Amino acid sequence: MKTNRSQIAVVCFGEILWDNLPGGRRPGGAPMNVAYHLHRLGLESKLVSSVGHDGAGQELIDFLKSIGLETSYVQVNREQKTSEVQATVNPDNHEVSYEILAPVAWDFIGLDEALTSVVEDAQAFVYGTLSARNAVSRSTLNLLLEKSPYRIFDVNLRAPHYTKDTIEQLLHPAHLAKLNKSELTLIAGWYNPNCRGEAECVEVLLNKFQLEEMLITKGGDGASYYSHTLRYDYPAYNIDVNDTIGSGDSFLAAFLAMKLRNEPLELMMDYSAAMGAFITSQAGACPPYSKSDFERFIWKKKLGIS
């Protein structure tokens, strides 16, 4: 992984959309969420995506500009509409389900020389599953993966928008993969139906795909980091849950922010767990906040101040 801090920190590839929530419409999409939180934490992040040539698309462009994210790599598609997703929050466990329509603009992200250059210049490249559901964006993604020195696969399975073959193709080039517990169990079960327990399932994927690192998020049970030689478990922060939308994306952004600054693993995991809790305690994936707001949250939690 490159560590020249004069370079672009992270490029995030994939969907940008409107999440239609019970409380109103909010900008979303996992790659956009990761880029948003990286930016809030003081790192230079770039979003590669596409919106339609419509009012909803212009509103997303305006939102990105309002939070200081560059829009040069967000393409405008005159043939496809901007993505809007119906998100439903389960009142019992705060889990979110999504109705994701296809095709939409981010299914047709095209390759050009500018995209190639920005990925080559970045320290890390984040990509997910949804943006590989269509052959056009999948082809662009595959070519960009060849240009990146450090690749992070943020799995985010959304049925029925993935296949086993697609997940395999996306895991092979990854250096780091982030999954939640149910995604880990499902994918590892494809290759070893008899694997039992988190560590055994992680070992299946580490070995099959020669991953260097894995992050497993487990909601209220915390998160775990794995490499071929190390396991590190970290508990969740105790909070009142507002909703879980985007909590995993914020967790990943905080982890990368610390990793790119070469911080110790213990601090990476603490910062990540805190960020996931901070976002879960608020509404939506991208609430407005400053880095000092977040760090104040951490210290209040550590000091037991509500």
Summary of the structure (lengths in Angstrom):
residues: 306
radius of gyration: 18.1
end to end distance: 38.8
largest distance: 53.5
contacts: 1050
relative contact order: 0.14
helix: 41%
strand: 21%
